[in-house]
Amino acid sequence: MADWFVVRLPGHGNEAVAWAAVDGEGHLLAAPGSGTLAEAAHAVAGRKVAVLVPAGDVLLTDAALPAKSGAKLAQVVPFALEEQVADDIDTLHFAVGRRDALSGRTAIAVVDKAIMQAVIANVQRAGLAPAALFSEASLIAANPGQAVAWLEGDALVLRVGDRPAVVAPVTSLQDTFTLLAATKAYGDGVDAASVSLLLYAPAADWQRHAGELGFLQEHFAAARVQILPQGSLPWLASQIERAGAVNLLQGDYQQRAAATHDLRRWRVPAALAAALVLLFAGTRLLEIRRLNAAERALDVEIEQTFRAAMPGALDARDARQRMEQRYRALQDNGGQVGLLPALSAFASARAASPDATLEGLSLREGALDLRVRAGDAESLDRINRELRAKGLAAEITSGTAAESGYEGRIQIRLAGA
């Protein structure tokens, strides 16, 4: 495992930047330092750089997401968390972490885009090229059988099992932990009296709350305090390889951060160049095969659609021309809408739920029946509302939750029906 150079950005006060170097197992390689970002850049010494953002600037949460990856999953995440965030989702950056094998939920970090832009601009201006950008709270590793808390200044971060870390303000430990218990921070139906607490704190911060140790011992099944003699940063840095933190450098921000790094460390041997050429050729060949397979699948779908729209037709040749004739005949009936406008309206309405896909369709008794797979029931309902807004007689006739989303049927009454 590579060595890490961890830079901790200051909060909203005027304190200096702090940094520490650790090996892959989290052991300190040198005494922690502090100063300006430029001074931190001079101390990197070729190590992989991670920058820590104040815990209060990032929301850590999780969500049940469909089995997608890459750009498709990134499109779904903002809608999955729309009810959990108060700000306009267009102003927020969503970073996706690991999917928990037991719960099936995926870790997500949410941060204001303005904060991301400011942080990246500042660290790059100082000459730092971070490989990772983490929330401080995300570096608290889960401890099986214990709730882990970190106290510093006027904030406390709590991590319980594989649940996302929670950031809470602190006036007194009693008020804070009472509030956390009321908000079910330990899990549904889990009482604090059944939980063991391990609390980390720098010496000065614990000294202000040491008189509340008795409350902690009464509130929890067991309570232990671990003093951090060198401050919080060495402890946070020591957990970087095992905390499973969500890297905020994703999407556009990943490309920006990587650009400076690549310019500074660009070394491409001739053997690697040859391998890239071979890889490109192989990728192109696979892409051609994929497109050919997609074309064959599309031909099958066209024929299936034609036979659904033209019951009894045996010959699928000239399918488009014959369906256009059928469409004009339906339009002449003066009813609500024709087949092709209905399909066009559905394609337009699908923009309201980009994760939705059309699994199949059938035409019978003057009605177009669409079988749709969406991320959830709300996505299906949004499509139906969009169709109605376009003046179509549309309604959801069935719906059921499936392992990879939500399956439902939308019926559109056609002309003459």
N, C-alpha and C positions, 0 to 999 in steps of 0.2 A: 504493500500500500504506500502511496506517495505521501511525502511530507506536506503539511498545510501551513500557510501563513494566513492567520485569521485577523481581520481588521474589524474592530467594533466602532461603528459610527456613534457620535454623541447623541444624546436625546435632544430635547428642545431647549436645553440650557446652553451654557458656553463652555462646557467641559471639553477637554482635548480628545482627539482620536486615540484609541488604545489598540495595541496589537500583540500577538503572541504566536510563536512557531511551535507546532507539535508534529510528532511523527504519526505514522498510520495507526498506531495504537493509542494515540492521545497523550503521549508523554511530552512534557515541555522540553524543547531543545535549547532554549535560552530564556533568560529572564524577560518577562513581559516589558514592553516599552510603551511610551505615549508621546504625543506631539502632534504634528500636522500630517495631513495625508501625503504630502511630498516626502516627509521624513520616513513615513511608513513604506513608501515605494522604494526608497533606498535600502531598506532592510529586508526586502523580499528574498533575495539570494536564490533566485530560480525556483522557489517553491510554488506550489499551486495556491492561488489566492482565493479566499472566501471573505466576503464582506457581510457583516451583520447589521441589519436594520432594526431600530428600536421595536420592541415587542408590541407597543401600542399602535404602531403604524400599519400592522398587518393583521387581518382576520384569518384565523386558522379554523377550518371547518371540514366537513366531508359530505358526500352525497352519493346516492345510489344512481350511478350513471350507466347508460347502455354500453354494450360491449363494442366500443369503437376505439380508434386510436388516432394519434396525430391531429391533423387539422379538423377532421370531422368531430372528434371529441371536444376540441377547443370551442367549436361552434355551439355545442350543446350546453357546456358548463354554465355560461351566464344565465340561461333560461332556467336551469335546474336550481340556481341560487337566487333567482329574482326576488323571492319573498323574504330572503334572509338578509338582504342588504338594503340599506336605506337610500344610498346614493344612486344616481343614474348609472346603469350598468355600462353605458358607453364611456364613462369616465374612469372605469375600473379595469385593472389588469387581473386576469384569473390564471393562476399557475396550477397545473395538475400534478399530483404526486402518485404514490403507489396505491394499488388496489388491495385492500385487506382480504386475504383468502377466506377468512371465517365469516366476516360480516358482509362481504361483497361491496363495501362502500369504499369510495376513492377519496384520498386526502386532497384538499384544495386550499390554496392560499390566495387571499384577495387583498389587493393593495391599490391605492389611487395611482393612476398613470402619471400624475404630476410628480409624485414622490419618486417613482421609478426613473423618470427622466432626469430629475435633479440629482439623484444618487449616482446614476451612471455618468452623467456629465462631470460631476465633481471628481469621481475616482479616476476617470480617464484623463481629466485635465492634470491630475497629479502624477500621471504615469503608471497607474495601476490597471491591470487587465484581469479582472476577476473571472474565475471559472464558475463561481457560484455566488448567489446573493440569497441569504437566508434571513428569516425573522429570528431574532434572539430566542423567542419562545419555542420555535421549532427544534432547537438544539437540546431540549430537555428530553432525554431518552426515557422510554417507558421502563418501569421497574415492576416486574410481575409480583403481584401480591401487595403492592404499596402504591399510595398516592404520593407523587413527588411534587413538591412546591419549591419555588424560588422566590425569595423576598429580596428586593433591592429598592431603595428609595421609597417612593410612595406607591409602588405597584407590586403585585404578587401574581405569579404565573403558576397555574395548577395543571398537572398532567396525570390523568387517571387511566391506567391501562393503555389500550390502543385508541382511546378517545382523543380528539384534538385538544391541544393545550388551550386553557382559558386564561385571559388576562383580566385582572380585577384591581380596582383602586384600593389602597390601604389607608385607613385612618387608625383603626385598631384591628388586630388579628381576629378578635371576637366578632366584630361587625362583618369583616370580610368572609370568614369561614361560615358564619351563620347565613350570609347571603348566598354563598356558593351551595350550601346544603339545600336552601329553599329553591334554587334553580336546577336542582337535580344534577349537579356537576359530577357526582360520583356514579351516575347511572340511574335509570328508572328503578324505583323501589329499593335503592341501596342507601342505607342509613350511615351517616358519618361514624356512628358508634361501632360499626363493624369494619371500619377502614383503618389501616395503619398508615401514618403519615411520616414522610421523610422530608424535612424542611432544610433547604440550603440557604445561607445568607452570609454576606460579608460581615465581619465582626462589628463594624460601626452600625450597620442596619439592624443586626440582631440585638445590640445593646439597647436600642430604643424600645424594643418590644419584649425584652427578656422577662419582664414581670408578668407576661401572659402565658408563660410556659404551663402554669397550672390549668388554665383554660384548655390549652391544646391537649393535655393529658386526660382531661375529663371529656372533651368533645370527641376524641378519636379512641379507637381500641388501643392504640399505642401511638406515641409521638416522639420522634427523635430529631434533634437539630444538629446539622453539620455546618460548622463555621468554615468560611472560605478565606483563609488568611491572606491570600494574594489577590483577593477580589474575585469578581464573577467570571472574568474573561478566561482565565486558564481552565476553569471548570467547564464552561460552555465549549471551548475549543476541544477539550478532551473527548467530547461526545460526538464530534462531527461525523465520524464513520459509522456510528451505531444508532443515531437518533432517527434516521429515515426522514430527514428534513426535506421539505419541498423547495426545490431550487426555483427562485423567482425569475431567473434568466431563461425565459421561454418566448417563443414567437419572435416578434420584432426585436425584443430586447436581447434575445440570445444572439441574433445576428450582429447587433451593434457592439455587444461586448466582445464577440469573437473577432471582429475586424481588426482592432488594435493588436490583439494577441497574435493573430496570424502574421501581421506585418512585422512584428518584433521577432517572432520565432520561426519564420518561414525557412524551412530546410527540407528540400524534397530530393532525395537521391534518385539517380537514373532508374534504379530498379523499381522504385515506387511509381514513377511516371509510366513505365511499361505496364505495371500491374493495373494502373488506372485506365489505360487504353483498353486492355483486355476486359476489364470490368465494364467499361462503357459499351464495348461491342456486345458483350453478353447480355447486358441490360436491354440494349436496343432489340436484340433478338427475342428476348422474353416479352418485351412490350409488343412487338409485331405479332407474336403468337397470342398474346392476351387480346389484342384488338381483333384478330381473326375469330377468336372464340366468342368475343362480344358481338361481332357482326352476325355470326351464326345464331347466337341466342336471340338477337334482335329480330332476325328473320322469323324465328319460331314465334316470338311474341306478336309480330305483325299478323302472322297467319291466325294465331289464337284470337287476337282482337277482331280480325275480320270475320271469323266464323261466329264469334259472340255477337257481333253487330249485324251479321247477315245470316241468320239461322236458315239452315237448309242448303246453303251454297256449298257446292262440292269443289269447285275450281277456284283457287285463291289467286290466280293470275290477275294482273291489273287491279290489285286490291284497292289501291288509293283511288283510282278513277271510279270504281264501282261504289266505294264508300261515300265519295263526294256526291254521286248521284242519289244515293240513299239519304244523304244529309239534306240536299235540296228538296227532296220529297218530304222529309220531316218538317223543314222550314215552311213549306207551302201549307202545312196543316194549321198554321197560325197558333200553335200552342205556346208553351212556356219557353222552351229552348231546344236547340238541336243537339245532336250527338257531339259533333266536333266543338261547338262552343262550350258544351258542358265539360269536355275534356280539357279545353283551353283554360276554362275558368278554374278547374281543379289545379292545373299546373301553376296558375298565378296564385291561388289561395295557399298552395303548399309553401310559398315563401314565408308565411307566418309561422311555419314549423319546419325548418330546414332538415330536421332529423327524420321526418316522415317519408315513407316510401310507399309506392303503389304496388301491392302484391298481386293484384288480379282484378278483373272487372267482368261483368256480365250484363247483357241487355235482354230484358224480358218484359213483356206486357207494358211497354212504353216507359220503362224506368231503367236508369243506368245504375247498377249496383257496383260500388267501388270497395275493394277490400284493401284496407290501409293499415300499415304498421307504423306506429309513432312511439316517441319516447315515453309518453304517459297520456292519461285521459284528457288532460288540459290541452295538449298539443292537438289531439284529434278534434276536440271541441273548437279550438281556434280555427282549424280548417273549415269546419262546418259553418262557423259564424261568418267567415270570409265569403263562402259560397252564397249564403243568404244575403249578405251585403251587396253582392253582385246581382241580386234579383232572382236567384235560382230557388226552386222549391226543393231544398235539401234537408235531410234529417238523418241523424245517427240511428241506425236500426239495431245495432248490437255492439258490444265492446267487452273485452276481457283482458286481464293482465297476463302477459306472457313472460317467459324467462328473460328475453332480450328486449322487452319494451311493452307496448300495449297494442293489441290488435282490435280493430273495429271495422264496421261497415257503414258507409254513407250512401244513401239512396237519393238520386236526383231524378225528379219526374221530367220526362222529355216531352217534346212537342206532340200534341195530339193525344196525350195520355189523360 
